[in-house]
Amino acid sequence: MNMKVIVMGCGFGGVEVASKLSKLRKQSKDLNIFMIDRRARLEYQPAYPEILSGKVTAEEISGDLNKFASKINAEFINEAVINIDFKAKKVKTSDSEIPYDFLVISIGAEQTFFGIPGAEELSYSVDTLKGAIATKKALDNLDYSKKIRIAVIGAGLAGVEVAGELVDYFRDRASAKIYLVERMPRILPAFPTENISAYVSKFLSHRGVEILTETTVQEVNEEEITFKEGKKLPYDLIIWTAGIRPNSLLEKLELPKEKGWLKVDPYLRVEGMTDVFAVGDMVYFENEGVRSGQNVEEAERQAKVAAENIIRTIKNLSFKKKALPKKYYYLYGMKEEKLRRYRPKNTIQNPRAFISLGEDKAVIYYGGMMFKAFAYRMKKFVEWRYMRRFR
Ligand SMILES: Cc1cc2nc3c(=O)[nH]c(=O)nc-3n(C[C@H](O)[C@H](O)[C@H](O)COP(=O)(O)OP(=O)(O)OC[C@H]3O[C@@H](n4cnc5c(N)ncnc54)[C@H](O)[C@@H]3O)c2cc1C
């Protein structure tokens, strides 16, 4: 049975789905894998903050998707998807309509500015490689005849890492004041235990970062940031690292959602569908009060499960095509395969992460504990091992 699988969005989730499908291909011959992305290169997002300090280059932390697709015997289409016709089973780009038998949606998340006046227009960000490069350029072009003030808004994982890399950036340059602004009472508020916030806070403060917690941006104008609490902060550059929202294409698609995030069943099929799967940051999955996290580890875990379930569904379909009643399957050594359940591990309730802090230092957060020895080296090893597949 000739089957066509489209993987739409080739970040961490999409690349892993395509890889796994390609490995499992032997079990389901005549499987054609198509990878679609609006970008020509995969971007290793966890390394974006290091673009600012110049520790990595754009070339080093991105990989050619076309080359990757040929390696795994898939076809890469470098176009942006603008809509999906689920009835006709077609993905629409501005140039073409591409039919599919199975679709995997893995288009990720986007930066949100929460509709705060002036925030989007006047801030730089590091949520894309292009954005990180533009931010670095803006840093290079600041007027260094006076003291520079940089405000990093949002002290989650990305904000903390950006602050650390900024200290490295300014080490050999004119003096600068770096402010790390967080609306919640502590930095890294998504991590359930306070030990990590206290450690990172002390580390960054020691390096000269001024941390402002319980400080909420209300408005931004050309000169200053106004906070809800009444204070104002004059600035030279704002780097926005506060919050993500679902990919805006999802708004167009009439699919089951929770606060805009795409709802999936335990097999990673979009709720109510059998031929459309979803993985990665834009997925909403909750089971018994545990919600999957939005991170590379979960995107890849979901990708493996979704790929396996596509193959199992195809196998089950081919049994049915033979019109063989289920009770005779055993005579032919066949069994209808059950789909594999997705079980998240890096969750909202129990997150784990590498957090780099600049100066070649990092900390690993795992099971509520912190590990510092070799943390930065391990983080860089994981990056090197991942990017190797694009060399
Ligand atoms: C600065 C920063 C630091 C981070 N650090 C870490 C970290 O240390 N550890 C960690 O686990 N996670 C980290 N993350 C989060 C991590 O990068 C995401 O969880 C991960 O990328 C999610 O993978 P994904 O496949 O869902 O989405 P993505 O990797 O974002 O991939 C989505 C893909 O879809 C494509 N796409 C989107 N819309 C369309 C369209 N309409 N048509 C065609 N293609 C489209 C995009 O071009 C992209 O290639 C970080 C993120 C950022 C921004």
Ligand as a Chemical Component Dictionary entry (heavy atoms), coordinates in Angstrom:
data_LIG
# 
_chem_comp.id                   LIG 
_chem_comp.type                 NON-POLYMER 
_chem_comp.pdbx_formal_charge   0 
_chem_comp.three_letter_code    LIG 
# 
loop_
_chem_comp_atom.comp_id 
_chem_comp_atom.atom_id 
_chem_comp_atom.alt_atom_id 
_chem_comp_atom.type_symbol 
_chem_comp_atom.charge 
_chem_comp_atom.model_Cartn_x 
_chem_comp_atom.model_Cartn_y 
_chem_comp_atom.model_Cartn_z 
_chem_comp_atom.pdbx_ordinal 
LIG C1  C1  C 0 15.995 30.905 23.390 1  
LIG C2  C2  C 0 15.427 29.527 23.601 2  
LIG C3  C3  C 0 16.107 28.647 24.449 3  
LIG C4  C4  C 0 15.594 27.376 24.669 4  
LIG N1  N1  N 0 16.287 26.516 25.476 5  
LIG C5  C5  C 0 15.832 25.262 25.647 6  
LIG C6  C6  C 0 16.570 24.332 26.421 7  
LIG O1  O1  O 0 17.643 24.639 26.965 8  
LIG N2  N2  N 0 16.066 23.066 26.566 9  
LIG C7  C7  C 0 14.885 22.684 25.978 10 
LIG O2  O2  O 0 14.478 21.533 26.124 11 
LIG N3  N3  N 0 14.165 23.553 25.241 12 
LIG C8  C8  C 0 14.613 24.819 25.058 13 
LIG N4  N4  N 0 13.880 25.699 24.299 14 
LIG C9  C9  C 0 12.567 25.247 23.772 15 
LIG C10 C10 C 0 12.760 24.329 22.591 16 
LIG O3  O3  O 0 13.540 24.960 21.621 17 
LIG C11 C11 C 0 11.388 23.933 22.051 18 
LIG O4  O4  O 0 10.713 23.245 23.061 19 
LIG C12 C12 C 0 11.513 23.046 20.818 20 
LIG O5  O5  O 0 12.119 23.753 19.766 21 
LIG C13 C13 C 0 10.131 22.552 20.366 22 
LIG O6  O6  O 0 10.235 21.822 19.188 23 
LIG P1  P1  P 0 9.066  21.895 18.080 24 
LIG O7  O7  O 0 9.437  20.884 17.047 25 
LIG O8  O8  O 0 7.744  21.827 18.710 26 
LIG O9  O9  O 0 9.166  23.356 17.481 27 
LIG P2  P2  P 0 10.341 24.082 16.724 28 
LIG O10 O10 O 0 11.647 23.473 17.046 29 
LIG O11 O11 O 0 10.146 25.527 16.983 30 
LIG O12 O12 O 0 10.013 23.783 15.185 31 
LIG C14 C14 C 0 8.906  24.279 14.517 32 
LIG C15 C15 C 0 9.220  24.312 13.039 33 
LIG O13 O13 O 0 8.015  24.593 12.336 34 
LIG C16 C16 C 0 8.306  25.486 11.281 35 
LIG N5  N5  N 0 7.064  26.183 10.938 36 
LIG C17 C17 C 0 6.335  26.969 11.736 37 
LIG N6  N6  N 0 5.246  27.428 11.076 38 
LIG C18 C18 C 0 5.311  26.908 9.827  39 
LIG C19 C19 C 0 4.494  27.016 8.678  40 
LIG N7  N7  N 0 3.375  27.750 8.672  41 
LIG N8  N8  N 0 4.856  26.358 7.558  42 
LIG C20 C20 C 0 6.005  25.615 7.531  43 
LIG N9  N9  N 0 6.804  25.486 8.594  44 
LIG C21 C21 C 0 6.473  26.113 9.736  45 
LIG C22 C22 C 0 9.401  26.386 11.858 46 
LIG O14 O14 O 0 10.134 27.018 10.813 47 
LIG C23 C23 C 0 10.230 25.394 12.659 48 
LIG O15 O15 O 0 11.275 24.843 11.915 49 
LIG C24 C24 C 0 14.373 26.977 24.039 50 
LIG C25 C25 C 0 13.705 27.855 23.195 51 
LIG C26 C26 C 0 14.226 29.124 22.960 52 
LIG C27 C27 C 0 13.510 30.053 22.026 53 
# 
loop_
_chem_comp_bond.comp_id 
_chem_comp_bond.atom_id_1 
_chem_comp_bond.atom_id_2 
_chem_comp_bond.value_order 
_chem_comp_bond.pdbx_ordinal 
LIG C1  C2  SING 1  
LIG C2  C3  SING 2  
LIG C2  C26 DOUB 3  
LIG C3  C4  DOUB 4  
LIG C4  N1  SING 5  
LIG C4  C24 SING 6  
LIG N1  C5  DOUB 7  
LIG C5  C6  SING 8  
LIG C5  C8  SING 9  
LIG C6  O1  DOUB 10 
LIG C6  N2  SING 11 
LIG N2  C7  SING 12 
LIG C7  O2  DOUB 13 
LIG C7  N3  SING 14 
LIG N3  C8  DOUB 15 
LIG C8  N4  SING 16 
LIG N4  C9  SING 17 
LIG N4  C24 SING 18 
LIG C9  C10 SING 19 
LIG C10 O3  SING 20 
LIG C10 C11 SING 21 
LIG C11 O4  SING 22 
LIG C11 C12 SING 23 
LIG C12 O5  SING 24 
LIG C12 C13 SING 25 
LIG C13 O6  SING 26 
LIG O6  P1  SING 27 
LIG P1  O7  DOUB 28 
LIG P1  O8  SING 29 
LIG P1  O9  SING 30 
LIG O9  P2  SING 31 
LIG P2  O10 DOUB 32 
LIG P2  O11 SING 33 
LIG P2  O12 SING 34 
LIG O12 C14 SING 35 
LIG C14 C15 SING 36 
LIG C15 O13 SING 37 
LIG C15 C23 SING 38 
LIG O13 C16 SING 39 
LIG C16 N5  SING 40 
LIG C16 C22 SING 41 
LIG N5  C17 SING 42 
LIG N5  C21 SING 43 
LIG C17 N6  DOUB 44 
LIG N6  C18 SING 45 
LIG C18 C19 SING 46 
LIG C18 C21 DOUB 47 
LIG C19 N7  SING 48 
LIG C19 N8  DOUB 49 
LIG N8  C20 SING 50 
LIG C20 N9  DOUB 51 
LIG N9  C21 SING 52 
LIG C22 O14 SING 53 
LIG C22 C23 SING 54 
LIG C23 O15 SING 55 
LIG C24 C25 DOUB 56 
LIG C25 C26 SING 57 
LIG C26 C27 SING 58 
# 
